[in-house]
Amino acid sequence: ICCFCCWFLFCYYPVIQPWYPNWPFFMSSISLTNDGGVVKIVLREGTGEVPRPRQSIKVHYEGRLVSTGDVFDSSDGYPFVFRLAAQEVIKGWDVAVASMRIGEKARVTVQPAYAYGSQGAGSDIPPNAALVFDIELLEAADVAVAGATAKVSDLERLKALKAERELAAKARQEELAKKSAAKDSKAAALQ
């Protein structure tokens, strides 16, 4: 039976996991808020210290929609940097990362009240969407005032790149809609 269990976990974990973010069930989840708005499952224990507010945080992450399992964003192998408890990320991230140790990898499920709420975020995250993140805490460091300004400008650059990506996607959708409309008008003209 043990070999079967290992085979099952190895083969089916990538298939099952996006739809059941708290799977495997034998891993205990930790509610980080009183209302269950942020829930964490530790995938790998960290050995470092717990970060403090205003420290510069460096993470790898991947974000998915709980409803579909679709990946909407990731660090793509390049660490993402932000300041903890400085309102630079969604509230769920500040809560979750503040509970992690350096080196820890966790799966964090964030309810809409701790994410983007009823507004959603662009075309990738619909309104009232629950999100699940795999977050690996790489580093937490104190930052001098000049360094904090540089980190914020990096964050602003990342936000600008994401906005450009969203505009390009919107332009592609509009172009496809125009082509489809042209195709429909040609079909109507032939009838």
C-alpha positions in Angstrom: 0.0 0.0 0.0 2.8 2.4 0.8 4.2 2.2 -2.8 0.7 2.8 -4.1 0.3 5.9 -2.0 3.7 7.3 -3.1 2.8 6.6 -6.7 -0.6 8.3 -6.3 0.9 11.4 -4.7 3.6 11.6 -7.3 1.3 11.1 -10.3 -1.9 12.9 -9.2 -0.8 15.7 -7.0 -0.3 18.1 -9.9 -3.7 17.2 -11.3 -5.7 17.4 -8.1 -4.0 20.2 -6.3 -5.3 23.3 -8.3 -8.9 22.3 -7.5 -8.3 21.4 -3.9 -5.7 23.8 -2.7 -5.7 22.3 0.8 -4.8 18.8 -0.6 -3.1 16.7 0.6 -5.4 16.6 3.6 -2.8 15.2 5.9 -1.0 18.5 6.0 -2.5 20.7 8.7 -3.7 24.1 7.9 -3.3 27.1 10.1 -5.8 29.9 10.1 -3.9 33.2 10.4 -7.0 35.3 11.0 -10.0 34.9 13.3 -12.4 34.7 10.3 -10.5 32.2 8.2 -9.7 34.8 5.6 -6.0 33.7 5.4 -5.1 30.0 5.8 -1.6 28.7 5.5 -0.3 25.2 4.9 3.5 24.8 5.5 5.0 22.8 2.7 8.6 23.2 3.9 9.7 24.4 7.3 11.9 27.5 7.4 15.0 27.7 9.6 15.5 31.5 9.7 13.9 34.3 11.6 10.4 35.6 11.3 10.4 38.9 9.3 9.5 42.2 11.1 7.3 45.0 9.7 9.0 47.4 7.3 11.7 44.9 6.4 12.5 44.4 2.7 11.0 40.9 1.8 12.2 38.8 -1.1 9.9 35.9 -2.2 9.2 33.5 -5.0 5.5 32.9 -5.6 2.8 31.6 -7.8 -0.8 32.8 -7.6 -3.8 30.8 -8.7 -7.6 31.2 -8.7 -9.2 28.8 -6.2 -12.3 28.4 -8.5 -10.4 27.3 -11.6 -6.8 26.6 -10.6 -5.7 29.0 -13.4 -2.3 30.7 -12.7 -2.8 34.5 -12.9 0.7 35.6 -11.8 4.1 34.3 -10.6 7.6 35.6 -9.9 8.8 33.5 -12.9 12.1 32.7 -11.2 12.9 36.3 -10.4 12.4 37.2 -6.7 9.6 39.6 -6.0 10.6 42.4 -3.4 8.3 44.4 -1.2 8.2 45.9 2.3 6.2 44.0 4.9 3.2 45.8 6.4 3.7 48.8 4.2 0.5 48.2 2.1 2.6 47.4 -1.0 0.8 44.0 -1.4 -2.6 42.6 -0.6 -3.5 42.3 3.1 -3.4 38.5 2.9 0.2 38.6 1.9 1.2 40.8 4.8 -0.6 38.5 7.2 0.9 35.3 5.7 4.5 36.5 5.2 4.6 37.9 8.8 3.9 34.4 10.0 6.6 32.7 8.0 10.3 32.0 8.7 13.1 32.6 6.2 13.4 29.5 4.0 9.8 28.4 4.6 7.5 27.5 1.7 3.8 27.7 2.2 0.5 27.4 0.4 -1.7 30.3 1.4 -5.4 30.6 0.6 -6.7 34.1 0.7 -10.4 35.0 0.8 -11.6 38.1 -1.2 -11.7 40.4 1.9 -8.0 39.9 2.2 -7.3 40.1 -1.5 -9.0 42.3 -4.1 -12.5 42.1 -2.8 -15.5 43.0 -4.9 -13.4 45.0 -7.4 -11.2 42.2 -8.6 -7.9 43.1 -10.4 -7.9 43.6 -14.1 -8.9 40.8 -16.4 -7.0 38.1 -14.5 -8.7 38.2 -11.1 -12.5 38.4 -11.2 -14.5 40.2 -8.4 -14.9 38.2 -5.1 -12.2 35.7 -6.1 -10.5 33.5 -3.5 -6.8 33.1 -4.3 -4.2 30.5 -3.5 -0.5 31.3 -3.4 2.6 29.2 -3.1 5.1 31.5 -1.4 8.7 30.8 -0.6 10.3 33.3 1.8 13.9 33.9 0.6 15.1 36.9 2.6 14.1 39.6 5.0 16.4 42.5 5.6 16.4 45.9 7.3 16.4 48.7 4.7 17.8 52.1 5.0 15.6 55.0 3.8 17.5 55.3 0.4 17.2 51.5 -0.1 13.5 51.6 0.6 13.1 54.2 -2.1 14.9 52.0 -4.5 12.8 49.0 -3.6 9.6 51.0 -4.0 10.7 52.1 -7.5 11.4 48.4 -8.4 7.8 47.7 -7.2 6.5 50.6 -9.3 8.4 49.3 -12.3 6.8 45.8 -11.8 3.4 47.4 -11.5 4.0 49.4 -14.7 5.1 46.2 -16.6 2.0 44.4 -15.4 -0.2 47.3 -16.5 1.5 47.2 -20.0 0.9 43.5 -20.1 -2.8 44.0 -19.3 -3.1 46.7 -22.0 -1.5 44.4 -24.6 -3.9 41.7 -23.7 -6.8 44.1 -24.0 -5.6 45.2 -27.4 -5.3 41.6 -28.5 -8.9 40.9 -27.4 -10.1 44.0 -29.2 -8.3 43.0 -32.4 -9.8 39.5 -32.2 -13.2 41.0 -31.7 -12.8 43.2 -34.8 -11.6 40.2 -36.9 -14.6 38.2 -35.7 -17.0 41.0 -36.5 -15.5 41.4 -40.0 -15.8 37.6 -40.5 -19.5 37.7 -39.4 -20.2 40.6 -41.7 -18.6 38.8 -44.7 -20.7 35.7 -43.8 -23.8 37.8 -43.7 -23.0 39.4 -47.0 -22.6 36.0 -48.7 -26.0 34.9 -47.6 
